Amino acid sequence: MDELLASIRPINPAAFGGLPQDSPPQNEAPFDASQYLMQRIMQMKQGKLGALGNVMAAMPQPNQMPSQEGAATA
């Protein structure tokens, strides 16, 4: 297993768009994850689900789930 790992070439970051920058752009504020999550929660409470809405619409609703009355129990 060690030979297999040793034979793998190292990842080239430049192949994926270059190396990360050491500092954020000068005119841009740093990303605030707490603020982003609070905004997303408020949007969800208002019914603005975005891409998540399609996933939730495709899921069976609790009252539409098939009954398991005839299923065998183990």
N, CA, C and O atoms as CSV, one atom per row, in Angstrom:
chain,resi,resn,atom,element,x,y,z
A,1,MET,N,N,0.828,-1.202,0.000
A,1,MET,CA,C,0.000,0.000,0.000
A,1,MET,C,C,0.865,1.256,0.000
A,1,MET,O,O,0.552,2.233,-0.680
A,2,ASP,N,N,1.961,1.225,0.769
A,2,ASP,CA,C,2.855,2.380,0.816
A,2,ASP,C,C,3.479,2.652,-0.546
A,2,ASP,O,O,3.694,3.806,-0.917
A,3,GLU,N,N,3.777,1.564,-1.306
A,3,GLU,CA,C,4.360,1.742,-2.632
A,3,GLU,C,C,3.366,2.435,-3.559
A,3,GLU,O,O,3.751,3.277,-4.371
A,4,LEU,N,N,2.090,2.081,-3.436
A,4,LEU,CA,C,1.063,2.699,-4.261
A,4,LEU,C,C,0.949,4.185,-3.955
A,4,LEU,O,O,0.874,4.999,-4.875
A,5,LEU,N,N,0.935,4.547,-2.685
A,5,LEU,CA,C,0.856,5.958,-2.303
A,5,LEU,C,C,2.106,6.720,-2.739
A,5,LEU,O,O,2.017,7.879,-3.143
A,6,ALA,N,N,3.243,6.088,-2.660
A,6,ALA,CA,C,4.488,6.744,-3.062
A,6,ALA,C,C,4.532,6.967,-4.566
A,6,ALA,O,O,5.206,7.886,-5.032
A,7,SER,N,N,3.819,6.138,-5.338
A,7,SER,CA,C,3.852,6.271,-6.791
A,7,SER,C,C,2.916,7.359,-7.305
A,7,SER,O,O,3.002,7.732,-8.475
A,8,ILE,N,N,2.032,7.872,-6.467
A,8,ILE,CA,C,1.086,8.906,-6.875
A,8,ILE,C,C,1.810,10.248,-6.931
A,8,ILE,O,O,2.496,10.647,-5.990
A,9,ARG,N,N,1.638,10.929,-8.061
A,9,ARG,CA,C,2.288,12.230,-8.214
A,9,ARG,C,C,1.612,13.254,-7.309
A,9,ARG,O,O,0.419,13.128,-7.034
A,10,PRO,N,N,2.345,14.268,-6.838
A,10,PRO,CA,C,1.743,15.313,-6.004
A,10,PRO,C,C,0.745,16.144,-6.823
A,10,PRO,O,O,0.851,16.232,-8.046
A,11,ILE,N,N,-0.206,16.738,-6.141
A,11,ILE,CA,C,-1.209,17.577,-6.785
A,11,ILE,C,C,-0.573,18.883,-7.221
A,11,ILE,O,O,0.224,19.474,-6.493
A,12,ASN,N,N,-0.931,19.323,-8.408
A,12,ASN,CA,C,-0.433,20.591,-8.948
A,12,ASN,C,C,-1.530,21.639,-8.749
A,12,ASN,O,O,-2.502,21.626,-9.503
A,13,PRO,N,N,-1.424,22.542,-7.775
A,13,PRO,CA,C,-2.476,23.538,-7.540
A,13,PRO,C,C,-2.723,24.441,-8.738
A,13,PRO,O,O,-3.839,24.930,-8.917
A,14,ALA,N,N,-1.706,24.672,-9.565
A,14,ALA,CA,C,-1.872,25.536,-10.730
A,14,ALA,C,C,-2.863,24.932,-11.726
A,14,ALA,O,O,-3.487,25.663,-12.495
A,15,ALA,N,N,-3.013,23.610,-11.719
A,15,ALA,CA,C,-3.955,22.958,-12.619
A,15,ALA,C,C,-5.398,23.243,-12.214
A,15,ALA,O,O,-6.311,23.032,-13.012
A,16,PHE,N,N,-5.617,23.711,-11.012
A,16,PHE,CA,C,-6.947,24.000,-10.505
A,16,PHE,C,C,-7.188,25.491,-10.331
A,16,PHE,O,O,-8.028,25.885,-9.522
A,17,GLY,N,N,-6.484,26.313,-11.059
A,17,GLY,CA,C,-6.718,27.751,-10.997
A,17,GLY,C,C,-5.668,28.518,-10.232
A,17,GLY,O,O,-5.879,29.690,-9.918
A,18,GLY,N,N,-4.567,27.914,-9.926
A,18,GLY,CA,C,-3.493,28.638,-9.267
A,18,GLY,C,C,-3.496,28.469,-7.769
A,18,GLY,O,O,-4.353,27.798,-7.196
A,19,LEU,N,N,-2.537,29.080,-7.164
A,19,LEU,CA,C,-2.380,28.999,-5.713
A,19,LEU,C,C,-3.321,29.982,-5.019
A,19,LEU,O,O,-3.634,31.032,-5.580
A,20,PRO,N,N,-3.775,29.660,-3.817
A,20,PRO,CA,C,-4.646,30.600,-3.097
A,20,PRO,C,C,-3.883,31.873,-2.733
A,20,PRO,O,O,-2.672,31.852,-2.509
A,21,GLN,N,N,-4.616,32.966,-2.680
A,21,GLN,CA,C,-4.003,34.232,-2.301
A,21,GLN,C,C,-3.795,34.266,-0.791
A,21,GLN,O,O,-4.587,33.708,-0.032
A,22,ASP,N,N,-2.733,34.920,-0.369
A,22,ASP,CA,C,-2.438,35.001,1.058
A,22,ASP,C,C,-3.375,35.944,1.794
A,22,ASP,O,O,-3.657,35.735,2.974
A,23,SER,N,N,-3.863,36.977,1.119
A,23,SER,CA,C,-4.738,37.937,1.776
A,23,SER,C,C,-5.956,38.214,0.899
A,23,SER,O,O,-5.874,38.105,-0.324
A,24,PRO,N,N,-7.083,38.571,1.513
A,24,PRO,CA,C,-8.264,38.907,0.716
A,24,PRO,C,C,-8.031,40.199,-0.065
A,24,PRO,O,O,-7.164,40.994,0.296
A,25,PRO,N,N,-8.804,40.413,-1.138
A,25,PRO,CA,C,-8.660,41.668,-1.889
A,25,PRO,C,C,-8.815,42.879,-0.976
A,25,PRO,O,O,-9.519,42.816,0.032
A,26,GLN,N,N,-8.162,43.969,-1.327
A,26,GLN,CA,C,-8.111,45.153,-0.466
A,26,GLN,C,C,-9.482,45.777,-0.212
A,26,GLN,O,O,-9.753,46.214,0.907
A,27,ASN,N,N,-10.346,45.830,-1.215
A,27,ASN,CA,C,-11.630,46.526,-1.077
A,27,ASN,C,C,-12.764,45.608,-0.648
A,27,ASN,O,O,-13.911,46.050,-0.579
A,28,GLU,N,N,-12.480,44.361,-0.362
A,28,GLU,CA,C,-13.521,43.397,-0.024
A,28,GLU,C,C,-13.415,42.992,1.446
A,28,GLU,O,O,-12.332,42.687,1.944
A,29,ALA,N,N,-14.565,42.994,2.129
A,29,ALA,CA,C,-14.574,42.593,3.538
A,29,ALA,C,C,-14.406,41.076,3.627
A,29,ALA,O,O,-14.804,40.364,2.705
A,30,PRO,N,N,-13.829,40.572,4.708
A,30,PRO,CA,C,-13.694,39.124,4.859
A,30,PRO,C,C,-15.061,38.457,4.975
A,30,PRO,O,O,-16.020,39.075,5.437
A,31,PHE,N,N,-15.149,37.207,4.559
A,31,PHE,CA,C,-16.398,36.457,4.583
A,31,PHE,C,C,-16.833,36.199,6.031
A,31,PHE,O,O,-16.043,35.728,6.849
A,32,ASP,N,N,-18.079,36.509,6.332
A,32,ASP,CA,C,-18.631,36.298,7.670
A,32,ASP,C,C,-19.647,35.164,7.597
A,32,ASP,O,O,-20.783,35.367,7.168
A,33,ALA,N,N,-19.233,33.965,8.017
A,33,ALA,CA,C,-20.089,32.782,7.921
A,33,ALA,C,C,-21.340,32.926,8.782
A,33,ALA,O,O,-22.413,32.484,8.370
A,34,SER,N,N,-21.237,33.522,9.951
A,34,SER,CA,C,-22.396,33.680,10.831
A,34,SER,C,C,-23.459,34.557,10.180
A,34,SER,O,O,-24.648,34.240,10.229
A,35,GLN,N,N,-23.036,35.644,9.579
A,35,GLN,CA,C,-23.977,36.540,8.915
A,35,GLN,C,C,-24.624,35.835,7.724
A,35,GLN,O,O,-25.828,35.969,7.505
A,36,TYR,N,N,-23.836,35.086,6.955
A,36,TYR,CA,C,-24.375,34.360,5.809
A,36,TYR,C,C,-25.434,33.355,6.248
A,36,TYR,O,O,-26.505,33.277,5.646
A,37,LEU,N,N,-25.142,32.585,7.295
A,37,LEU,CA,C,-26.100,31.585,7.770
A,37,LEU,C,C,-27.381,32.234,8.280
A,37,LEU,O,O,-28.469,31.712,8.038
A,38,MET,N,N,-27.275,33.349,8.972
A,38,MET,CA,C,-28.469,34.039,9.455
A,38,MET,C,C,-29.318,34.537,8.286
A,38,MET,O,O,-30.545,34.456,8.341
A,39,GLN,N,N,-28.685,35.049,7.235
A,39,GLN,CA,C,-29.418,35.492,6.057
A,39,GLN,C,C,-30.122,34.327,5.381
A,39,GLN,O,O,-31.275,34.450,4.966
A,40,ARG,N,N,-29.428,33.190,5.268
A,40,ARG,CA,C,-30.035,32.014,4.633
A,40,ARG,C,C,-31.215,31.502,5.457
A,40,ARG,O,O,-32.231,31.106,4.885
A,41,ILE,N,N,-31.107,31.500,6.772
A,41,ILE,CA,C,-32.211,31.049,7.622
A,41,ILE,C,C,-33.422,31.956,7.437
A,41,ILE,O,O,-34.550,31.473,7.344
A,42,MET,N,N,-33.199,33.253,7.383
A,42,MET,CA,C,-34.312,34.190,7.183
A,42,MET,C,C,-34.953,33.979,5.813
A,42,MET,O,O,-36.176,34.050,5.690
A,43,GLN,N,N,-34.146,33.721,4.781
A,43,GLN,CA,C,-34.694,33.458,3.453
A,43,GLN,C,C,-35.530,32.184,3.455
A,43,GLN,O,O,-36.584,32.131,2.820
A,44,MET,N,N,-35.068,31.161,4.162
A,44,MET,CA,C,-35.801,29.896,4.215
A,44,MET,C,C,-37.116,30.070,4.955
A,44,MET,O,O,-38.125,29.482,4.565
A,45,LYS,N,N,-37.123,30.871,6.018
A,45,LYS,CA,C,-38.355,31.121,6.757
A,45,LYS,C,C,-39.374,31.867,5.900
A,45,LYS,O,O,-40.581,31.729,6.096
A,46,GLN,N,N,-38.872,32.668,4.938
A,46,GLN,CA,C,-39.751,33.411,4.038
A,46,GLN,C,C,-40.165,32.569,2.832
A,46,GLN,O,O,-40.894,33.053,1.967
A,47,GLY,N,N,-39.713,31.323,2.763
A,47,GLY,CA,C,-40.070,30.449,1.659
A,47,GLY,C,C,-39.145,30.532,0.472
A,47,GLY,O,O,-39.429,29.934,-0.565
A,48,LYS,N,N,-38.051,31.251,0.587
A,48,LYS,CA,C,-37.089,31.379,-0.504
A,48,LYS,C,C,-36.019,30.305,-0.342
A,48,LYS,O,O,-34.984,30.536,0.284
A,49,LEU,N,N,-36.275,29.135,-0.909
A,49,LEU,CA,C,-35.378,28.011,-0.690
A,49,LEU,C,C,-34.312,27.875,-1.761
A,49,LEU,O,O,-33.326,27.171,-1.543
A,50,GLY,N,N,-34.469,28.514,-2.901
A,50,GLY,CA,C,-33.480,28.389,-3.965
A,50,GLY,C,C,-33.408,26.960,-4.469
A,50,GLY,O,O,-34.442,26.317,-4.650
A,51,ALA,N,N,-32.206,26.454,-4.698
A,51,ALA,CA,C,-32.013,25.112,-5.228
A,51,ALA,C,C,-32.526,24.056,-4.254
A,51,ALA,O,O,-32.930,22.973,-4.677
A,52,LEU,N,N,-32.515,24.353,-2.972
A,52,LEU,CA,C,-33.003,23.409,-1.983
A,52,LEU,C,C,-34.494,23.138,-2.170
A,52,LEU,O,O,-34.974,22.053,-1.842
A,53,GLY,N,N,-35.217,24.106,-2.689
A,53,GLY,CA,C,-36.653,23.933,-2.921
A,53,GLY,C,C,-36.939,22.807,-3.885
A,53,GLY,O,O,-37.896,22.060,-3.683
A,54,ASN,N,N,-36.136,22.659,-4.934
A,54,ASN,CA,C,-36.334,21.568,-5.884
A,54,ASN,C,C,-36.110,20.216,-5.229
A,54,ASN,O,O,-36.835,19.262,-5.511
A,55,VAL,N,N,-35.125,20.127,-4.368
A,55,VAL,CA,C,-34.845,18.872,-3.673
A,55,VAL,C,C,-35.993,18.538,-2.735
A,55,VAL,O,O,-36.446,17.394,-2.689
A,56,MET,N,N,-36.465,19.520,-1.991
A,56,MET,CA,C,-37.548,19.276,-1.044
A,56,MET,C,C,-38.850,18.933,-1.767
A,56,MET,O,O,-39.637,18.125,-1.274
A,57,ALA,N,N,-39.083,19.544,-2.937
A,57,ALA,CA,C,-40.297,19.246,-3.697
A,57,ALA,C,C,-40.276,17.819,-4.226
A,57,ALA,O,O,-41.332,17.204,-4.376
A,58,ALA,N,N,-39.104,17.287,-4.509
A,58,ALA,CA,C,-38.989,15.932,-5.039
A,58,ALA,C,C,-39.114,14.866,-3.955
A,58,ALA,O,O,-39.367,13.702,-4.265
A,59,MET,N,N,-38.944,15.242,-2.705
A,59,MET,CA,C,-39.028,14.278,-1.611
A,59,MET,C,C,-40.488,13.975,-1.300
A,59,MET,O,O,-41.336,14.864,-1.375
A,60,PRO,N,N,-40.789,12.718,-0.950
A,60,PRO,CA,C,-42.177,12.405,-0.576
A,60,PRO,C,C,-42.540,13.095,0.738
A,60,PRO,O,O,-41.745,13.138,1.676
A,61,GLN,N,N,-43.733,13.619,0.780
A,61,GLN,CA,C,-44.201,14.277,1.991
A,61,GLN,C,C,-44.587,13.212,3.018
A,61,GLN,O,O,-44.943,12.100,2.630
A,62,PRO,N,N,-44.527,13.519,4.314
A,62,PRO,CA,C,-44.822,12.506,5.345
A,62,PRO,C,C,-46.185,11.853,5.173
A,62,PRO,O,O,-46.320,10.656,5.430
A,63,ASN,N,N,-47.193,12.593,4.749
A,63,ASN,CA,C,-48.517,11.993,4.597
A,63,ASN,C,C,-48.661,11.257,3.272
A,63,ASN,O,O,-49.684,10.608,3.052
A,64,GLN,N,N,-47.676,11.332,2.382
A,64,GLN,CA,C,-47.713,10.645,1.102
A,64,GLN,C,C,-46.799,9.432,1.067
A,64,GLN,O,O,-46.711,8.758,0.040
A,65,MET,N,N,-46.117,9.140,2.169
A,65,MET,CA,C,-45.193,8.021,2.199
A,65,MET,C,C,-45.991,6.719,2.158
A,65,MET,O,O,-47.062,6.631,2.756
A,66,PRO,N,N,-45.475,5.711,1.455
A,66,PRO,CA,C,-46.182,4.428,1.367
A,66,PRO,C,C,-46.305,3.783,2.736
A,66,PRO,O,O,-45.394,3.850,3.561
A,67,SER,N,N,-47.444,3.161,2.955
A,67,SER,CA,C,-47.647,2.511,4.251
A,67,SER,C,C,-46.877,1.209,4.296
A,67,SER,O,O,-46.609,0.602,3.259
A,68,GLN,N,N,-46.524,0.782,5.485
A,68,GLN,CA,C,-45.745,-0.435,5.671
A,68,GLN,C,C,-46.573,-1.485,6.389
A,68,GLN,O,O,-46.019,-2.336,7.085
A,69,GLU,N,N,-47.892,-1.439,6.232
A,69,GLU,CA,C,-48.765,-2.382,6.943
A,69,GLU,C,C,-48.524,-3.820,6.496
A,69,GLU,O,O,-48.542,-4.734,7.319
A,70,GLY,N,N,-48.299,-4.029,5.197
A,70,GLY,CA,C,-48.108,-5.378,4.676
A,70,GLY,C,C,-46.670,-5.826,4.681
A,70,GLY,O,O,-46.385,-6.941,4.245
A,71,ALA,N,N,-45.770,-5.028,5.143
A,71,ALA,CA,C,-44.349,-5.377,5.137
A,71,ALA,C,C,-44.054,-6.411,6.217
A,71,ALA,O,O,-44.623,-6.375,7.308
A,72,ALA,N,N,-43.168,-7.316,5.894
A,72,ALA,CA,C,-42.772,-8.352,6.856
A,72,ALA,C,C,-41.848,-7.731,7.892
A,72,ALA,O,O,-41.020,-6.881,7.562
A,73,THR,N,N,-41.983,-8.143,9.116
A,73,THR,CA,C,-41.116,-7.644,10.180
A,73,THR,C,C,-40.121,-8.714,10.544
A,73,THR,O,O,-40.434,-9.904,10.524
A,74,ALA,N,N,-38.910,-8.285,10.879
A,74,ALA,CA,C,-37.856,-9.254,11.210
A,74,ALA,C,C,-37.588,-9.252,12.686
A,74,ALA,O,O,-36.733,-10.002,13.158
